[in-house]
Amino acid sequence: MAVWRSPAGLTMRLPEERNGTAALAALTAAGIMSGLGVWAMRKRTRPRFSFAGRTIIITGGARGLGLGLARQLGSEGAEIVLVSRTAEELERAARDLQTKGARVRWFPCDIRDPAAVQTLVDDVVNETGRLDVLINNAGIIQSMPFGRTTNEDFAESLDTHFWGPLHLIRAALPHLQKSEGRIVNISSIGGRIAVPHLLPYCVGKFAVTALSDGLHAELAPRGISVLTVTPGLMRTGSHRNVKVRGHHVAEARMFALADATPLTSMNVERAARKIVEACRRRRARITPGRQARAAEILNALAPELTSAAMARAAALLPGEGPAAGDQAIRSRDLQLGWLSKLFPTGAAVRMNQPVAADEARGWRARRP
């Protein structure tokens, strides 16, 4: 019997027969043990990665999950670069971060414009001297039955969720390669499982999920890690930023209520912590939220059952509504009645989100 010794010091006796089934099985087991041993040794000796001093671009960073990520990374000493289309929201977010001791810069930019994106990245590198992490978080939400969607709805979703991140990745790649940096693409569970009444949104998220998964493999040889994040609903306060068509009030109420409770959604600060930790560890995928993970597993194991459940859910959702349903309306411009008391208004205030007038009145009345 021959003796095999792994790099980690593990030993195994191997049969002398080189062509037998026993020898093949033993060699396979030896390979697995070797890999596990090396992995364990590296895990013990590898220091915990720190974001201190790293330059991090966060798109959609002025509010919601983007702001939550900025707070988490800023507390670790990172140089935060907030990007959004709205200068006023950026200023408020920057002041919030500065009061917490974070180092922050902010740049208004429409990520759908490749020239503007290139200027953004050039300016960031010129000012900070480096770029270490790119977080593609900017997004929009559209809730409507397919019969009321337009081609423009799909184009808007693709422009924001796919083309914007692609423009940023191309512009940032030379700098990330120098720092062996990290890319984080915030997709959605709707980027792995299509959800009724969210089809334009899901199409955009499916596209960025495919891009992100593929880039993880292609950029690994360059030392760049790519993390694909597919969370479920989070209480980010974005429940009144939804663009709705069809039965406007019913669509807006449905989305806001789904986003309101711990049974159906996840705390945004907890999601931000999990994403930051996954980025630190250079993971490939993460699906924050028990509900989203359960749906992902069910879809992988029983796709027909998942499809049947989605069809059942679609039958219970509001229909296409009257002809006026073709009009797109922001949820925050609608009066949603007493149900607005159940919405996560506190999260909206905390995460720098616009608050609808009906919610603001109720919120002030409930505050001590």
C-alpha positions in Angstrom: 0.0 0.0 0.0 1.3 3.5 -0.9 0.9 6.5 1.4 -0.3 9.8 0.1 0.3 13.0 2.1 -1.7 16.3 1.5 -0.2 19.8 1.7 -2.2 20.2 4.9 -0.5 17.1 6.5 -3.4 14.7 5.9 -2.4 11.1 5.0 -4.2 8.3 3.2 -3.1 4.8 2.3 -3.7 4.1 -1.5 -4.0 0.7 -3.1 -1.2 -0.3 -5.4 -3.6 -1.1 -8.3 -3.7 2.0 -10.5 -6.5 1.0 -12.8 -9.0 -0.4 -10.3 -12.2 1.2 -9.1 -10.8 1.2 -5.5 -7.7 3.2 -6.6 -9.9 5.7 -8.5 -12.1 6.2 -5.5 -9.2 6.6 -3.2 -7.5 9.1 -5.5 -10.8 11.1 -5.7 -11.1 11.2 -2.0 -7.5 12.2 -1.7 -8.0 15.1 -4.0 -11.1 16.3 -2.1 -9.2 16.0 1.2 -6.3 17.9 -0.2 -8.5 20.7 -1.4 -10.3 20.9 1.9 -7.0 20.9 3.7 -5.5 23.8 1.6 -8.8 25.7 2.0 -8.8 25.3 5.7 -5.1 26.4 6.0 -5.8 29.5 3.9 -8.9 30.4 5.9 -6.9 30.2 9.1 -4.1 32.4 7.9 -5.9 34.9 5.6 -6.5 38.3 7.4 -10.0 39.8 7.4 -10.3 42.2 4.4 -10.8 45.8 5.4 -12.6 48.4 3.4 -10.8 51.2 5.2 -9.2 53.6 2.8 -10.9 52.0 -0.2 -12.7 54.1 -2.8 -16.2 52.8 -3.3 -18.8 54.0 -5.9 -22.4 53.3 -5.0 -25.0 54.1 -7.6 -28.5 54.8 -6.3 -26.6 55.7 -3.1 -28.7 58.6 -2.0 -31.5 56.5 -0.5 -32.8 53.1 0.3 -30.4 50.1 0.2 -27.7 52.2 -1.5 -27.7 54.6 1.5 -27.7 51.6 3.9 -24.6 50.2 2.1 -22.9 53.6 2.3 -23.5 53.8 6.0 -22.1 50.3 6.6 -19.0 50.9 4.5 -18.5 54.4 5.7 -18.4 53.1 9.3 -15.5 50.9 8.2 -13.5 53.9 7.0 -14.1 53.7 3.2 -14.1 56.6 0.9 -17.8 56.7 -0.2 -18.8 58.0 -3.6 -22.6 58.5 -3.9 -24.1 58.6 -7.3 -27.7 59.5 -8.2 -29.7 61.6 -10.6 -31.1 63.9 -7.9 -28.6 66.4 -6.5 -30.9 67.4 -3.6 -31.2 63.8 -2.3 -27.4 63.3 -2.7 -26.8 66.4 -0.5 -29.1 65.1 2.2 -27.5 61.6 2.1 -24.0 63.1 2.2 -24.8 65.2 5.2 -26.3 62.2 7.0 -23.1 60.2 6.3 -20.8 63.1 7.4 -22.6 63.4 10.7 -21.7 59.7 11.3 -18.0 60.4 10.6 -17.9 59.0 7.1 -15.8 60.3 4.3 -18.1 61.0 1.4 -18.2 62.6 -2.1 -21.3 62.8 -4.3 -21.8 63.1 -8.0 -25.1 63.6 -9.9 -25.0 61.3 -12.9 -27.5 59.6 -15.2 -25.9 56.1 -15.5 -27.9 55.5 -18.7 -25.6 57.9 -20.5 -22.2 56.2 -21.2 -20.4 59.5 -21.7 -21.6 60.8 -18.4 -20.5 57.5 -16.7 -17.0 57.7 -18.2 -16.7 61.3 -16.9 -17.9 60.1 -13.5 -15.3 57.4 -13.2 -12.5 59.6 -14.5 -13.4 62.3 -12.0 -13.6 59.9 -9.1 -10.2 58.4 -9.9 -8.6 61.8 -10.4 -9.9 63.0 -7.0 -9.2 59.9 -5.0 -6.4 58.3 -6.9 -8.0 54.8 -7.0 -11.2 52.8 -7.4 -11.6 49.6 -5.4 -15.3 48.7 -5.4 -18.2 49.4 -7.7 -21.7 48.8 -6.4 -24.4 48.9 -9.1 -27.5 49.5 -7.0 -29.5 52.1 -9.0 -33.0 50.8 -9.9 -36.6 51.6 -10.7 -39.8 49.8 -9.9 -42.8 49.3 -12.1 -46.0 47.4 -11.1 -48.6 46.8 -13.8 -50.4 43.9 -15.6 -48.7 43.0 -18.9 -51.7 44.2 -20.9 -50.9 47.8 -19.7 -47.1 47.7 -20.2 -45.5 49.6 -23.0 -42.3 49.0 -24.9 -41.0 52.1 -23.1 -41.5 50.4 -19.7 -39.2 47.5 -20.8 -36.7 49.9 -22.3 -36.6 52.0 -19.2 -35.9 49.0 -17.0 -33.2 47.6 -19.3 -31.6 51.1 -19.5 -31.4 51.4 -15.7 -30.8 47.8 -14.6 -28.7 46.5 -17.4 -27.1 49.2 -19.6 -26.3 51.5 -16.7 -24.3 48.8 -14.8 -22.6 47.7 -18.1 -21.5 51.2 -18.8 -20.1 51.6 -15.3 -18.3 48.2 -15.4 -16.6 49.0 -18.7 -15.5 52.4 -17.5 -14.3 51.1 -14.1 -12.6 47.9 -15.3 -9.1 49.3 -15.9 -9.0 50.8 -12.4 -10.5 47.8 -10.7 -7.9 45.6 -12.3 -5.1 47.6 -10.8 -6.6 47.2 -7.3 -7.9 43.6 -7.8 -11.2 45.2 -6.9 -14.7 44.1 -6.4 -18.0 44.6 -8.3 -21.4 44.2 -6.6 -24.5 44.0 -8.8 -27.7 44.4 -6.9 -30.3 42.4 -8.9 -33.4 40.9 -7.3 -35.1 37.6 -6.7 -37.2 38.9 -9.6 -34.0 38.5 -11.6 -34.2 34.7 -11.1 -38.0 34.1 -10.9 -40.3 36.2 -13.0 -43.1 37.8 -10.9 -46.5 38.7 -12.3 -47.2 42.4 -12.6 -43.4 43.1 -12.4 -42.4 41.9 -15.9 -40.5 45.1 -17.1 -38.7 45.1 -13.8 -37.9 41.4 -14.0 -36.6 41.6 -17.5 -34.1 44.2 -16.5 -33.1 42.3 -13.4 -32.8 39.0 -15.3 -30.4 40.8 -17.7 -28.1 42.2 -15.0 -28.2 38.8 -13.3 -26.9 37.1 -16.4 -24.3 39.7 -16.9 -23.1 39.5 -13.3 -23.0 35.7 -13.2 -21.0 35.6 -16.4 -18.6 38.3 -15.4 -17.8 36.5 -12.1 -16.2 33.7 -14.2 -14.6 36.0 -16.9 -13.1 38.5 -14.5 -11.8 36.1 -11.9 -8.5 35.5 -13.8 -7.9 39.3 -13.6 -8.3 39.2 -9.9 -11.6 41.0 -9.9 -14.5 39.4 -8.0 -18.2 39.9 -9.0 -21.0 39.4 -6.5 -24.6 38.9 -7.8 -27.2 39.9 -5.1 -30.7 38.7 -5.6 -32.7 39.9 -2.5 -36.4 39.6 -2.0 -38.5 42.6 -0.8 -36.7 44.9 1.7 -38.1 47.6 3.9 -36.1 50.3 2.2 -39.0 52.9 2.2 -39.2 52.7 -1.6 -42.9 51.5 -1.5 -44.2 54.8 -2.8 -41.6 55.2 -5.6 -43.4 52.6 -7.7 -44.7 53.5 -11.2 -48.1 51.9 -11.6 -50.5 51.3 -14.5 -53.9 49.5 -14.6 -55.9 49.8 -11.4 -53.6 52.4 -10.0 -54.6 52.5 -6.4 -54.9 48.7 -6.2 -51.5 48.2 -7.7 -49.9 50.8 -5.4 -51.6 49.3 -2.3 -50.6 45.8 -3.2 -46.9 46.6 -3.6 -46.7 48.8 -0.5 -48.4 46.2 1.8 -46.1 43.4 0.5 -43.2 45.7 1.4 -44.5 46.5 4.9 -44.1 43.5 7.2 -41.3 41.2 8.5 -43.3 38.2 7.1 -42.9 39.5 3.6 -39.9 41.7 3.6 -36.4 42.1 5.1 -34.9 44.8 7.3 -32.7 46.9 5.0 -29.8 47.4 7.5 -29.6 43.6 7.9 -29.5 43.2 4.2 -26.8 45.8 3.8 -24.6 44.0 6.4 -25.0 40.7 4.6 -24.1 42.2 1.2 -21.0 44.0 2.6 -19.8 40.7 4.2 -20.3 38.8 1.0 -18.4 41.4 -0.9 -15.6 41.2 1.7 -15.3 37.5 1.2 -15.5 37.7 -2.6 -18.5 35.5 -2.9 -20.2 34.9 -6.2 -23.9 35.0 -5.1 -26.0 35.9 -2.2 -29.8 35.9 -1.8 -30.7 37.9 1.4 -34.0 37.1 3.0 -35.5 33.8 4.0 -38.5 34.3 1.7 -36.3 34.9 -1.3 -34.0 32.0 -0.5 -37.0 29.6 -0.1 -38.4 30.8 -3.4 -35.0 30.3 -5.1 -34.6 26.7 -3.8 -38.2 25.8 -4.7 -37.7 27.1 -8.2 -34.6 25.0 -8.6 -36.1 21.8 -7.2 -39.7 22.1 -8.5 -39.9 24.7 -11.4 -43.3 23.5 -12.5 -44.7 24.0 -9.0 -43.2 27.5 -8.9 -44.8 28.3 -12.2 -48.1 27.0 -11.1 -47.9 29.1 -7.9 -47.1 32.2 -10.0 -50.0 31.6 -12.2 -52.3 31.2 -9.2 -50.9 34.5 -7.8 -51.5 36.3 -11.1 -55.2 35.3 -11.1 -55.6 37.0 -7.7 -53.9 40.3 -8.7 -55.8 43.4 -10.0 -56.9 43.3 -13.7 -56.0 45.7 -16.4 -58.6 48.3 -15.2 -60.3 51.0 -17.3 -58.9 52.8 -20.3 -57.3 55.3 -17.9 -55.1 52.5 -16.7 -52.7 53.2 -19.6 -51.5 56.2 -17.8 -48.4 55.8 -15.6 -48.7 57.3 -12.2 -46.2 57.4 -9.3 -47.6 55.7 -6.2 -46.7 58.6 -4.0 -49.0 60.8 -6.1 -52.0 58.7 -5.2 -54.2 58.8 -2.1 -54.2 55.3 -0.7 -56.5 55.9 2.3 -56.3 54.4 5.7 -54.1 51.5 4.6 -51.2 54.0 4.4 -51.0 53.7 8.2 -49.7 50.2 7.7 -46.9 51.2 5.3 -43.3 51.3 6.5 -43.1 55.1 6.6 -40.5 55.0 9.3 -38.2 53.2 6.9 -38.8 55.8 4.2 -37.9 58.6 6.6 -34.8 56.8 7.8 -33.6 55.9 4.3 -34.0 59.4 2.8 -37.0 58.4 0.6 -39.7 60.7 -0.6 -42.7 60.4 1.6 -46.2 60.6 0.1 -48.5 63.3 1.4 -51.1 60.9 2.9 -48.4 59.0 4.7 -46.6 62.1 6.0 -49.8 63.3 7.6 -50.4 60.0 9.4 -46.8 59.7 10.3 -46.7 63.1 12.0 -49.9 62.3 13.8 -48.5 59.1 15.2 -45.2 60.6 16.3 -44.9 61.4 20.0 
